[in-house]
Amino acid sequence: MFTVIGIMFAGIGAGYLLRRVGWLQKVGTSITYTIYLLLFLLGLSVGANREIVDNLATLGGQALLLAVAGTTGSVLAAWAVGNWFFKEGKRK
């Protein structure tokens, strides 16, 4: 995990130092296609794993529950912070 974070920070540093290099401005498109390829390969490996495919209904339900709970918690926290800190006229 620390290796991944270290590589990311090294990339941030290199990007900052090389931000005026012309060809780096065009890297965004290739990054997008690379992410598409990685997602396809991830789907390929999930589809090839019989244990995951056999338990997809259970895993999908758990993933849906986690996604809904995480989204609901984020919305409620944003609403609370907005009401607490950013409402004008409430505090005198």
DRENGU-520840 format. One record per residue: x, y, z of N, C-alpha, C in turn; residue in one letter; residue number from 0. Coordinates in nm, 4 decimals. Example, Ala and Ser with C-alpha at 12.3 -4.5 7.8 and 13.67 -1.06 7.14 Angstrom:
2
+----------+----------+----------+----------+----------+----------+----------+----------+----------+------+-----+
!   n_east !  n_north !     n_up !  ca_east ! ca_north !    ca_up !   c_east !  c_north !     c_up ! type ! seq !
+----------+----------+----------+----------+----------+----------+----------+----------+----------+------+-----+
!   1.3190 !  -0.5690 !   0.7800 !   1.2300 !  -0.4500 !   0.7800 !   1.3200 !  -0.3300 !   0.7800 !    a !   0 !
!   1.2850 !  -0.2250 !   0.7080 !   1.3670 !  -0.1060 !   0.7140 !   1.2900 !   0.0030 !   0.7870 !    s !   1 !
+----------+----------+----------+----------+----------+----------+----------+----------+----------+------+-----+
//
This chain:
92
+----------+----------+----------+----------+----------+----------+----------+----------+----------+------+-----+
!   n_east !  n_north !     n_up !  ca_east ! ca_north !    ca_up !   c_east !  c_north !     c_up ! type ! seq !
+----------+----------+----------+----------+----------+----------+----------+----------+----------+------+-----+
!   0.0824 !  -0.1193 !   0.0000 !   0.0000 !   0.0000 !   0.0000 !   0.0865 !   0.1253 !   0.0000 !    m !   0 !
!   0.1912 !   0.1251 !   0.0832 !   0.2796 !   0.2411 !   0.0873 !   0.3536 !   0.2579 !  -0.0454 !    f !   1 !
!   0.3793 !   0.1476 !  -0.1128 !   0.4440 !   0.1552 !  -0.2434 !   0.3554 !   0.2292 !  -0.3425 !    t !   2 !
!   0.2279 !   0.1959 !  -0.3440 !   0.1334 !   0.2607 !  -0.4358 !   0.1230 !   0.4097 !  -0.4049 !    v !   3 !
!   0.1112 !   0.4440 !  -0.2782 !   0.1007 !   0.5849 !  -0.2389 !   0.2308 !   0.6579 !  -0.2726 !    i !   4 !
!   0.3449 !   0.5938 !  -0.2492 !   0.4730 !   0.6542 !  -0.2837 !   0.4871 !   0.6799 !  -0.4328 !    g !   5 !
!   0.4445 !   0.5835 !  -0.5142 !   0.4489 !   0.6007 !  -0.6596 !   0.3577 !   0.7152 !  -0.7020 !    i !   6 !
!   0.2405 !   0.7253 !  -0.6406 !   0.1486 !   0.8330 !  -0.6744 !   0.2105 !   0.9689 !  -0.6416 !    m !   7 !
!   0.2711 !   0.9824 !  -0.5232 !   0.3332 !   1.1096 !  -0.4864 !   0.4545 !   1.1406 !  -0.5743 !    f !   8 !
!   0.5296 !   1.0384 !  -0.6146 !   0.6402 !   1.0605 !  -0.7078 !   0.5869 !   1.1122 !  -0.8410 !    a !   9 !
!   0.4745 !   1.0560 !  -0.8863 !   0.4118 !   1.1038 !  -1.0093 !   0.3622 !   1.2466 !  -0.9968 !    g !  10 !
!   0.3069 !   1.2810 !  -0.8815 !   0.2616 !   1.4185 !  -0.8586 !   0.3807 !   1.5140 !  -0.8653 !    i !  11 !
!   0.4906 !   1.4758 !  -0.7998 !   0.6101 !   1.5594 !  -0.8025 !   0.6656 !   1.5749 !  -0.9434 !    g !  12 !
!   0.6746 !   1.4636 !  -1.0162 !   0.7253 !   1.4694 !  -1.1535 !   0.6325 !   1.5526 !  -1.2416 !    a !  13 !
!   0.5025 !   1.5365 !  -1.2239 !   0.4068 !   1.6152 !  -1.3014 !   0.4177 !   1.7629 !  -1.2722 !    g !  14 !
!   0.4419 !   1.7961 !  -1.1478 !   0.4571 !   1.9368 !  -1.1102 !   0.5833 !   1.9959 !  -1.1738 !    y !  15 !
!   0.6920 !   1.9205 !  -1.1685 !   0.8169 !   1.9694 !  -1.2262 !   0.8124 !   1.9765 !  -1.3783 !    l !  16 !
!   0.7370 !   1.8885 !  -1.4413 !   0.7306 !   1.8817 !  -1.5878 !   0.6014 !   1.9400 !  -1.6444 !    l !  17 !
!   0.5320 !   2.0217 !  -1.5694 !   0.4004 !   2.0688 !  -1.6124 !   0.4045 !   2.1559 !  -1.7370 !    r !  18 !
!   0.5181 !   2.2099 !  -1.7719 !   0.5282 !   2.2950 !  -1.8906 !   0.5679 !   2.2165 !  -2.0167 !    r !  19 !
!   0.5936 !   2.0891 !  -2.0026 !   0.6305 !   2.0053 !  -2.1180 !   0.5056 !   1.9805 !  -2.2014 !    v !  20 !
!   0.5151 !   2.0057 !  -2.3309 !   0.3990 !   2.0024 !  -2.4195 !   0.3280 !   1.8683 !  -2.4280 !    g !  21 !
!   0.4036 !   1.7608 !  -2.4440 !   0.3385 !   1.6309 !  -2.4645 !   0.2670 !   1.5821 !  -2.3397 !    w !  22 !
!   0.3027 !   1.6326 !  -2.2229 !   0.2325 !   1.5917 !  -2.1004 !   0.0907 !   1.6460 !  -2.0955 !    l !  23 !
!   0.0638 !   1.7518 !  -2.1716 !  -0.0714 !   1.8074 !  -2.1759 !  -0.1683 !   1.7127 !  -2.2477 !    q !  24 !
!  -0.1151 !   1.6208 !  -2.3276 !  -0.1979 !   1.5283 !  -2.4053 !  -0.2076 !   1.3896 !  -2.3430 !    k !  25 !
!  -0.1573 !   1.3725 !  -2.2229 !  -0.1549 !   1.2423 !  -2.1564 !  -0.2948 !   1.2014 !  -2.1099 !    v !  26 !
!  -0.3833 !   1.2965 !  -2.0866 !  -0.5161 !   1.2680 !  -2.0332 !  -0.5939 !   1.1665 !  -2.1144 !    g !  27 !
!  -0.5889 !   1.1771 !  -2.2473 !  -0.6621 !   1.0826 !  -2.3326 !  -0.6079 !   0.9416 !  -2.3178 !    t !  28 !
!  -0.4758 !   0.9273 !  -2.3164 !  -0.4194 !   0.7930 !  -2.3020 !  -0.4486 !   0.7352 !  -2.1634 !    s !  29 !
!  -0.4548 !   0.8201 !  -2.0619 !  -0.4905 !   0.7731 !  -1.9278 !  -0.6332 !   0.7196 !  -1.9269 !    i !  30 !
!  -0.7231 !   0.7904 !  -1.9940 !  -0.8627 !   0.7458 !  -2.0006 !  -0.8726 !   0.6078 !  -2.0643 !    t !  31 !
!  -0.8038 !   0.5880 !  -2.1767 !  -0.8093 !   0.4575 !  -2.2437 !  -0.7405 !   0.3482 !  -2.1612 !    y !  32 !
!  -0.6371 !   0.3847 !  -2.0880 !  -0.5706 !   0.2878 !  -2.0008 !  -0.6637 !   0.2447 !  -1.8881 !    t !  33 !
!  -0.7389 !   0.3380 !  -1.8325 !  -0.8360 !   0.3043 !  -1.7275 !  -0.9451 !   0.2141 !  -1.7836 !    i !  34 !
!  -0.9914 !   0.2434 !  -1.9056 !  -1.0911 !   0.1559 !  -1.9693 !  -1.0368 !   0.0141 !  -1.9839 !    y !  35 !
!  -0.9112 !   0.0027 !  -2.0266 !  -0.8495 !  -0.1293 !  -2.0427 !  -0.8384 !  -0.2014 !  -1.9088 !    l !  36 !
!  -0.7968 !  -0.1301 !  -1.8053 !  -0.7855 !  -0.1916 !  -1.6728 !  -0.9209 !  -0.2374 !  -1.6202 !    l !  37 !
!  -1.0254 !  -0.1575 !  -1.6420 !  -1.1596 !  -0.1986 !  -1.5994 !  -1.2065 !  -0.3219 !  -1.6760 !    l !  38 !
!  -1.1763 !  -0.3269 !  -1.8063 !  -1.2113 !  -0.4453 !  -1.8844 !  -1.1390 !  -0.5688 !  -1.8319 !    f !  39 !
!  -1.0092 !  -0.5547 !  -1.8031 !  -0.9326 !  -0.6681 !  -1.7514 !  -0.9816 !  -0.7107 !  -1.6137 !    l !  40 !
!  -1.0224 !  -0.6147 !  -1.5308 !  -1.0808 !  -0.6487 !  -1.4012 !  -1.2099 !  -0.7278 !  -1.4203 !    l !  41 !
!  -1.2949 !  -0.6829 !  -1.5114 !  -1.4179 !  -0.7568 !  -1.5410 !  -1.3895 !  -0.8953 !  -1.5949 !    g !  42 !
!  -1.2869 !  -0.9066 !  -1.6765 !  -1.2470 !  -1.0360 !  -1.7311 !  -1.2039 !  -1.1310 !  -1.6197 !    l !  43 !
!  -1.1262 !  -1.0811 !  -1.5257 !  -1.0811 !  -1.1677 !  -1.4163 !  -1.1961 !  -1.2023 !  -1.3221 !    s !  44 !
!  -1.2897 !  -1.1100 !  -1.2997 !  -1.4072 !  -1.1418 !  -1.2173 !  -1.4936 !  -1.2454 !  -1.2871 !    v !  45 !
!  -1.5146 !  -1.2284 !  -1.4174 !  -1.5954 !  -1.3252 !  -1.4918 !  -1.5332 !  -1.4629 !  -1.4970 !    g !  46 !
!  -1.4020 !  -1.4712 !  -1.4916 !  -1.3333 !  -1.6001 !  -1.4964 !  -1.3285 !  -1.6690 !  -1.3602 !    a !  47 !
!  -1.3580 !  -1.5956 !  -1.2542 !  -1.3536 !  -1.6525 !  -1.1200 !  -1.4897 !  -1.7144 !  -1.0876 !    n !  48 !
!  -1.4965 !  -1.8448 !  -1.0850 !  -1.6234 !  -1.9154 !  -1.0662 !  -1.6861 !  -1.8841 !  -0.9299 !    r !  49 !
!  -1.6053 !  -1.8712 !  -0.8274 !  -1.6569 !  -1.8439 !  -0.6931 !  -1.7281 !  -1.7081 !  -0.6875 !    e !  50 !
!  -1.6708 !  -1.6088 !  -0.7517 !  -1.7356 !  -1.4769 !  -0.7537 !  -1.8638 !  -1.4815 !  -0.8345 !    i !  51 !
!  -1.8605 !  -1.5455 !  -0.9501 !  -1.9792 !  -1.5524 !  -1.0351 !  -2.0911 !  -1.6293 !  -0.9650 !    v !  52 !
!  -2.0589 !  -1.7367 !  -0.8953 !  -2.1613 !  -1.8146 !  -0.8249 !  -2.2237 !  -1.7364 !  -0.7093 !    d !  53 !
!  -2.1497 !  -1.6457 !  -0.6496 !  -2.2003 !  -1.5676 !  -0.5365 !  -2.2309 !  -1.4227 !  -0.5738 !    n !  54 !
!  -2.2519 !  -1.3969 !  -0.7021 !  -2.2710 !  -1.2598 !  -0.7486 !  -2.3958 !  -1.1949 !  -0.6893 !    l !  55 !
!  -2.5013 !  -1.2719 !  -0.6704 !  -2.6239 !  -1.2149 !  -0.6133 !  -2.5997 !  -1.1672 !  -0.4703 !    a !  56 !
!  -2.5326 !  -1.2474 !  -0.3920 !  -2.5032 !  -1.2090 !  -0.2539 !  -2.4057 !  -1.0920 !  -0.2493 !    t !  57 !
!  -2.2971 !  -1.1030 !  -0.3269 !  -2.1970 !  -0.9967 !  -0.3285 !  -2.2548 !  -0.8665 !  -0.3846 !    l !  58 !
!  -2.3383 !  -0.8770 !  -0.4856 !  -2.4009 !  -0.7590 !  -0.5443 !  -2.4937 !  -0.6907 !  -0.4459 !    g !  59 !
!  -2.5678 !  -0.7696 !  -0.3692 !  -2.6566 !  -0.7121 !  -0.2678 !  -2.5785 !  -0.6403 !  -0.1595 !    g !  60 !
!  -2.4697 !  -0.7008 !  -0.1150 !  -2.3857 !  -0.6374 !  -0.0145 !  -2.3214 !  -0.5101 !  -0.0693 !    q !  61 !
!  -2.2763 !  -0.5145 !  -0.1938 !  -2.2158 !  -0.3958 !  -0.2552 !  -2.3181 !  -0.2844 !  -0.2696 !    a !  62 !
!  -2.4412 !  -0.3196 !  -0.3081 !  -2.5473 !  -0.2196 !  -0.3197 !  -2.5774 !  -0.1571 !  -0.1843 !    l !  63 !
!  -2.5865 !  -0.2395 !  -0.0822 !  -2.6124 !  -0.1890 !   0.0525 !  -2.5013 !  -0.0945 !   0.0983 !    l !  64 !
!  -2.3764 !  -0.1322 !   0.0769 !  -2.2644 !  -0.0455 !   0.1142 !  -2.2658 !   0.0853 !   0.0355 !    l !  65 !
!  -2.2956 !   0.0782 !  -0.0930 !  -2.2991 !   0.1995 !  -0.1753 !  -2.4105 !   0.2931 !  -0.1307 !    a !  66 !
!  -2.5292 !   0.2378 !  -0.1051 !  -2.6419 !   0.3207 !  -0.0609 !  -2.6138 !   0.3802 !   0.0768 !    v !  67 !
!  -2.5599 !   0.3004 !   0.1677 !  -2.5293 !   0.3503 !   0.3021 !  -2.4219 !   0.4581 !   0.2967 !    a !  68 !
!  -2.3182 !   0.4381 !   0.2173 !  -2.2121 !   0.5375 !   0.2047 !  -2.2619 !   0.6670 !   0.1431 !    g !  69 !
!  -2.3442 !   0.6561 !   0.0394 !  -2.3998 !   0.7758 !  -0.0247 !  -2.4932 !   0.8493 !   0.0692 !    t !  70 !
!  -2.5789 !   0.7752 !   0.1381 !  -2.6724 !   0.8375 !   0.2334 !  -2.5965 !   0.9079 !   0.3455 !    t !  71 !
!  -2.4958 !   0.8429 !   0.3997 !  -2.4160 !   0.9052 !   0.5047 !  -2.3458 !   1.0309 !   0.4565 !    g !  72 !
!  -2.2929 !   1.0287 !   0.3356 !  -2.2257 !   1.1465 !   0.2804 !  -2.3230 !   1.2617 !   0.2593 !    s !  73 !
!  -2.4408 !   1.2311 !   0.2074 !  -2.5414 !   1.3357 !   0.1852 !  -2.5858 !   1.3946 !   0.3184 !    v !  74 !
!  -2.6103 !   1.3112 !   0.4166 !  -2.6524 !   1.3614 !   0.5480 !  -2.5424 !   1.4443 !   0.6142 !    l !  75 !
!  -2.4175 !   1.4004 !   0.6016 !  -2.3069 !   1.4772 !   0.6597 !  -2.2920 !   1.6118 !   0.5886 !    a !  76 !
!  -2.3039 !   1.6134 !   0.4554 !  -2.2945 !   1.7392 !   0.3813 !  -2.4083 !   1.8330 !   0.4188 !    a !  77 !
!  -2.5271 !   1.7790 !   0.4355 !  -2.6424 !   1.8601 !   0.4766 !  -2.6192 !   1.9190 !   0.6160 !    w !  78 !
!  -2.5694 !   1.8374 !   0.7082 !  -2.5451 !   1.8844 !   0.8445 !  -2.4370 !   1.9923 !   0.8470 !    a !  79 !
!  -2.3290 !   1.9716 !   0.7737 !  -2.2218 !   2.0718 !   0.7695 !  -2.2731 !   2.1995 !   0.7043 !    v !  80 !
!  -2.3510 !   2.1859 !   0.5983 !  -2.4079 !   2.3036 !   0.5324 !  -2.4978 !   2.3819 !   0.6246 !    g !  81 !
!  -2.5820 !   2.3143 !   0.6992 !  -2.6713 !   2.3828 !   0.7927 !  -2.5953 !   2.4415 !   0.9107 !    n !  82 !
!  -2.4921 !   2.3746 !   0.9536 !  -2.4197 !   2.4191 !   1.0719 !  -2.3272 !   2.5377 !   1.0428 !    w !  83 !
!  -2.2574 !   2.5330 !   0.9294 !  -2.1527 !   2.6317 !   0.9039 !  -2.1860 !   2.7362 !   0.7975 !    f !  84 !
!  -2.2728 !   2.7054 !   0.7023 !  -2.2853 !   2.7912 !   0.5851 !  -2.4205 !   2.8580 !   0.5671 !    f !  85 !
!  -2.5059 !   2.8553 !   0.6653 !  -2.6345 !   2.9245 !   0.6552 !  -2.6166 !   3.0673 !   0.7043 !    k !  86 !
!  -2.6435 !   3.1625 !   0.6165 !  -2.6355 !   3.3029 !   0.6561 !  -2.7668 !   3.3446 !   0.7205 !    e !  87 !
!  -2.7573 !   3.4308 !   0.8159 !  -2.8773 !   3.4822 !   0.8803 !  -2.9266 !   3.3984 !   0.9962 !    g !  88 !
!  -2.8747 !   3.2794 !   1.0132 !  -2.9181 !   3.1949 !   1.1249 !  -2.8555 !   3.2398 !   1.2548 !    k !  89 !
!  -2.7297 !   3.2823 !   1.2487 !  -2.6591 !   3.3231 !   1.3689 !  -2.6665 !   3.4744 !   1.3824 !    r !  90 !
!  -2.6860 !   3.5200 !   1.5032 !  -2.6980 !   3.6642 !   1.5250 !  -2.5811 !   3.7178 !   1.5998 !    k !  91 !
+----------+----------+----------+----------+----------+----------+----------+----------+----------+------+-----+
//
